[in-house]
Amino acid sequence: MVEDITLRMTTLRDLDGTVHHIPQGEIKMVSNLSKKYARVNLNIGVAYNSNLEQVIEVINRTGNELANDPLFKDSVITPPRFLRVDDFADSAIVVKILGDTQPLKQWDVTGELRKRLKTAFDKEGIEIPFPQLVVHQAKN
């Protein structure tokens, strides 16, 4: 977060609370996390034997429930939704979820979405896999 801008220096505070003083001549690139909106940008892996239509339905339902929750509705602009299958990883099908939030609320909303997705996936029998190794024994 920008705390101060002068002719000689910009003062920033990071997410850990550390204050950074940067001379204007050293600034090469500026990123703004608090202009107009922020974004939930979440990749999550599901097991290869998952029914993708069910996964999509659970993600979208969970995102809508979060967006309508009185504790989060003021933070969510666009409910988090399934965007695409992002990768066929070693142990999971990775899906991408996107949604828009108020500036600086993306971390709170994403954390709550992760929690709710874990609960919903458990209830629906959707596995979030961990790396596994399958060993095949050769027959003599």
N, C-alpha and C positions, 0 to 999 in steps of 0.2 A: 504494500500500500504506500502511495506517495504521501509523505508527511510534510515535505517542504520543498519548494523550488526557489532558488535564488539565481542571480546572474552567474555565480561561480560554482554552485553545487546543487545537486538533487539529493534529498534525504529520503530513503525508503525503509520500510519495516517489513521483514519477511514473515512467513507463516509461523516461525518459531519465536517471533518477537524481537529478533536481532535487528538493530538499526544499522543501515549501510549509508555512508556518506560518499557520493560519487562526484568527482569533479566533472563539470560539463564537457570538457575536452576529451574525456575518456569514454563517454557514452557513444556507443556505436549502433546499438539496437535497443528499442523500447518495446516492451510487451505490456498490454493493458488488460488486466483480469477483471476490471470493474466498470467497463463501458457498456451500457445498454443491457447486455445479458451475458450469462456464462453458460457452460454446457456440461451436462452429464455425458461422459464419453467412457463407456464401460465395455470391456470385453470379458465374457464369461464362457467357460468351457462346460459342455455337457457331454455325456457318454455317447458313443457312436450308436448304441442301440436305442437312443431316445427318439421318440416321435416328434419330429421337428414342428409339425403343426401344433401339437400340444405345447411344446416349449414356447413357440411364438405367442400362443393364446395366454399362457401363464405370465410371460414377461409383460405383455400389453395390459393385461388385467391388473397386475401388480403395480405397474407404472401409473395407471389411472386411479387406483385406490390411493396411492401415495399422493397424487396431485389433488385428490379430493379430501384428504385428511386435514382437519382444521389446524393441526400443528404445522403442516407443510404447504398448504395451498397458497399462501402468500409468497412462498419461495419458488414455486414451480410456475413457469410460464407455459411450457409445452411438456405434457407428460412424457416420461422416458418410455421409449418404444423400441421394439425390435427393428433394426435397420437391414441387416444382412448376415449371411454366414460369412465370417471374416477369414476363417482358416480351417483346414483339416490338419490339426496338430497331431503329435505322436499319440496322445492319450485322450484327445477330446475334439469335438467339433466346437470351434470357437465362434460365438455369435457376438455381434456388436449391437449395443444399445445406446441410443442418443435421446436427449431431451434438453430443453432449455430451462435455465433457472435465473433468478435475480442475481445480479453481480455478487460475487463472493459467497454465494449459497451453494455452489456446486459440490463442495466437499461434504456438507451436511446432508444434502439430498442424496448424493451418491452412496454415502455410508448407510443411510437408512434404506435405500433401495437394495443394497447388497444384503442387509439383514433380512428384509422382507422376501427377497428372492430365495434365499437359503431356506426360510421357513416354508414358502410356497412350493419350492422344488421338493422338499422333504415330504410335504403333504401329498403331492401329486406323483411321487415315485420317480422323479427326475434326478438322475445321479450327476453330481459334480465330481468328475473323476480326478484321480491323482495319478502321477506317472507310474506305470506298471510295466513289468517285463514278463512276456510270455515265453516259456521255455518248452521246446518240443524235444522229446527224447527219441533218438533214432532207434528204429527196431533192428535187431541183429539178424 
